[in-house]
Amino acid sequence: MTIGKLELIIKINELPNNVETNKDNWKTFELDCDGRVVSVTVKPKIWKKLEDAAANYPMWVAAIGGKMGESTSNGFVL
């Protein structure tokens, strides 16, 4: 069997409003992707880029990519 690699890209055009910060200052938030809830954790540097884009560009789109992680009750972890 040929082995493949599953990677996902989620596009957003507004900052999430349900953001939590962990002890290392990483940001965790959930996104609703067509009824599936995706839990995303990003480094502080990435979060700063998202904030800057939202503040400076009225029509911005961000692409968040990663591997599909563990399943949750209503989605998965990215």
N, C-alpha and C positions, 0 to 999 in steps of 0.2 A: 504494500500500500504506500502511496506517495504521501509524504508528510507535508502539511500546510501550516501556515501561521495565521491565526485569527487576530486581527487588529481592528479597533473601532475608532471612528471619528464622529464626534458629536459637535454640531454647530449651534452656537447661541448668539443672540444679538442684544442681550441685556444682561446686566449683572444679576446673579442670584441674590435673593434677599434673605435667605435662610442659612447664612454662613456661620460656621463655628470655627474657632481658632484653637489648635492644640498647643501643648507646652513648647513645641519647637517652632511655633508661629506659622505652621502649615494651615491652610484653609480647607475646610471640608464643607461641601454643600450637596444638595440633591437636585436633580433635574428630571422633569417629566418628559420622557421621550416616547410619544405616541402611546401613553398609558403605562409604560414601563418606567419605574423609578430607578435612576442611575445615581449611585453615590460616588462623588468625585472628590479627590484630595489633590491639591496642588501646592507647590512650593511657594514661599512668599514672593519670590522674584516673578513668577508667572502671574500671581494674583495682582501684583503691582502693574504689570503690563495690561491686564484686563481692566483695571481701574482707570489707567491712563487712556486707553482706547475709548472707554465709555465717556470719559470727561471731554475728550478732544475731538471725537468724530461722531456726529449724530447718526450716521448710518454704518455702524461697524458690525462685523461678524467675526467671531472667534471660533477656531476649530480646536477642540480638545481631543487628543488622541491617546490611545493606550490599549492595553490588553484587557479582555473580559476577565474579571476576577470572580470571586465567590458569589453564588446566588443569594439573594435575600428573599423575603416573603413576597415582595412585589416588584422585583427587578434584579439588579446585580451591581457589583462594585467595579468601577473602571480603574 
